[in-house]
Amino acid sequence: MTKPDLIQSIWKGRITKGEMGRPMRASRSELDRLLDPDNTKIRLDMVYRAASAVGRKVRLELMEKPRG
């Protein structure tokens, strides 16, 4: 799930930041940082909790780097 996916899930589900933050046990400032497209420093546990709050799952995949 990318940040745009997460943001779109919030808008589609008509969920507020407060409604999203409650099950995540996250403050408004944590949510703002999570949803900020310029912020690349996000804890993985926060991404999992955010996805769960909007009814989504996260899939993490490690791939080999292309050689060359």
HELIX and SHEET records of a PDB file:
HELIX    1   1 LYS A    3  LYS A   12  1                                  10    
HELIX    2   2 LYS A   17  MET A   24  1                                   8    
HELIX    3   3 ARG A   28  LEU A   35  1                                   8    
HELIX    4   4 LEU A   44  ALA A   53  1                                  10    
END                                                                             
